[in-house]
Structures are given as structure tokens and as C-alpha cells.
Amino acid sequence: RMLTLAIPIALQNMLASCAGLVDTAMVARLGNAATSAVGIGGKWSFVLQMITFGFCSGGSVLISQYWGAQDHKGVRRAYSLGMGLCLVAAVVYNVAAALFPYEMMCLFTDEEAVRLAGAQYLGTVCWGALPLSFATIANMARRCTEDVRTPLVISGISVCVNTFFNWCLIYGKCGLPQLGLQGAAVATVISQIVQAVLVLWVGLRQKHYTLYGLSE
């Protein structure tokens, strides 16, 4: 029983970590500056992910206990608190990266070419922070209530969308513009929005407990 829960969760976490690797791998042909820019820009995304992971870890303990006790009000309360904290962290990151991408890059590198390329990448990819945080906390809540397959499938679709649009937008395939490094950032944002929309759509279809009125 433990393995039936743990294996899908491990695979889903692995897929969630693949987005940055896909970007790095697919911009390698653009040169060392672009590759370094994605790697360094990804460090800031990693900071947000660790903050979100912390809120999710704390929330998962409470949600699992409330779920076991069949206390659905407690589940919604813990989930709401986790969601609120994750979204606040995402907004702070989004605003900082949108307004000061160059300054944020300066903290990690002294190379001007990498700073400029990274600022372009970071200033675009930051717009996926809100949908990513929403999807992350929602998937966590599903896993805590014994639904481990839905997050796994949604994460798999998100990685496929990211890979496809990376190929299209970086190199100008399928009639889409060739955006180079910025194409990788746009592809990442698209995949994160798709992930959030799928989480919301599945929740609405299932009338999942994570969807309820704002007043509650």
C-alpha cells in the first residue's frame, strides 16, 4: 500500500523537476551564455520552489491528519492557509523578477553577457510563478487525500507541453517565431499555465474538495 502511494509521488516530483533540465538541454545549441543564463535563472525558480515545498510539507501533515479523521473543514482550512502562503511567495518572486531581473542575476554571476541573457529569461519565466504555485499546492492536497495518479498525469502532460513549445519557440518550428532564449522562458510559462488549468478543470469535473467558495 505504501508503494502504491510512494512510487507515483516520486515520479511526479521527478517530472516537476524536469522543467529546468528541459530548458537547459534545449538551449545548449544557443551557446554558453544562454545555457548559463537558464541555469542561473533557474536558481531563483528553485528558491521559490523550496519555499513552496516548505509550505506544502507543513500543510501535507495537517491535511493528511484531518483527512484520516474525516474532518473536511479542517482539510479545507489547512489547504487554504497553504494556498495563501504559496501565492504570496509567488507574487513576491514575480514582482521582484519582473522589476529587477538584471540585479537578481548580478548576485550569481560577474559575466555581463550571462547577466543580460539571464535577465531576459528571468523577466519572462517569472510570470509562471502564480500558476505553478497554485498547481503545486493543489497537487499536494490531492496526494494527501490518496489521489496520487491525477498529479502524476498532469505533471507528465506539463513536461510534454514544455518540451514541445521549447522546440517550437527556440528554433522557430511549426510556423511559430524563433525566439531563442526567450522562447524557452515562454514555453515554460505556457506549460505552467496548462498545468494550473488542468488542475482546475479536473477539480471542477470531480467537484473536488479543494474547490469551494472564497468566503470559506
C-alpha positions, -999 to +999 in steps of 0.1 A: +000+000+000+028+024+008+045+017-026+012+023-045+013+058-029+050+065-029+060+055-064+036+078-082+045+106-058+082+101-065+076+100-103+055+132-101+083+150-081+108+139-107+087+152-135+082+185-117+120+188-115+124+182-152+112+216-165+145+234-158+165+205-172+145+206-204+151+243-208+189+239-202+192+210-226+173+227-254+191+260-253+225+243-253+228+250-291+224+287-285+258+289-268+274+290-233+259+324-223+223+312-230+230+279-212+245+296-182+216+321-181+190+294-179+209+276-152+214+308-131+178+320-137+167+285-126+183+291-093+158+318-084+130+295-095+145+268-073+144+293-043+106+298-049+101+260-053+118+254-019+097+280-002+066+264-018+078+229-008+081+241+028+045+253+029+034+222+011+052+199+035+038+216+066+003+216+050+005+180+040+010+168+076-022+187+087-043+178+056-034+141+059-043+140+096-076+159+090-084+136+061-078+105+082-101+119+109-127+128+082-126+164+093-132+181+059-135+215+074-100+211+089-087+199+055-100+230+037-087+253+064-052+238+062-053+238+024-065+274+023-037+286+046-011+267+025-025+281-008-025+316+006+011+314+017+023+299-016+006+325-036+020+353-015+055+339-020+048+336-058+037+372-060+068+385-042+090+365-065+071+376-096+073+413-088+110+411-079+119+392-110+098+414-133+112+446-119+148+437-111+159+407-132+193+421-140+200+429-104+190+394-094+213+379-120+242+400-107+240+382-074+251+349-091+275+359-119+300+385-129+298+379-167+279+407-184+267+385-213+252+360-189+236+388-169+219+403-199+207+369-212+196+358-178+177+390-172+157+384-204+150+348-194+141+356-158+120+386-166+097+363-188+097+330-169+087+347-136+051+351-150+045+314-145+051+316-107+014+321-098+000+292-118+030+270-108+024+277-071-013+271-074-008+237-092+019+227-067-003+232-036-033+217-053-014+186-064-001+183-028-036+184-014-047+156-038-018+134-028-026+139+008-062+126+002-050+094-016-052+107-052-017+102-065-025+094-101-040+128-112-010+149-102+013+124-120-007+126-152-009+164-151+028+167-145+036+144-174+014+165-197+031+197-185+066+184-192+055+173-227+039+207-234+071+224-222+093+202-244+072+208-275+069+246-271+106+248-263+114+231-296+089+253-315+098+287-299+135+284-295+142+272-331+111+286-349+093+253-357+056+247-367+052+282-380+060+298-346+085+327-343+121+319-335+126+335-301+158+318-289+164+320-252+132+339-246+113+311-263+124+287-236+110+311-210+077+315-228+074+277-232+079+272-195+052+297-187+028+281-212+034+247-196+028+261-161-004+277-171-015+245-188-008+226-156-028+250-135-057+249-160-057+211-160-057+210-122-087+234-121-106+216-149-102+182-133-112+196-099-144+212-114-153+179-132-148+159-100-163+186-077-131+181-057-130+193-021-102+218-029-126+240-049-150+259-027-162+295-021-138+323-014-157+331+018-148+298+033 
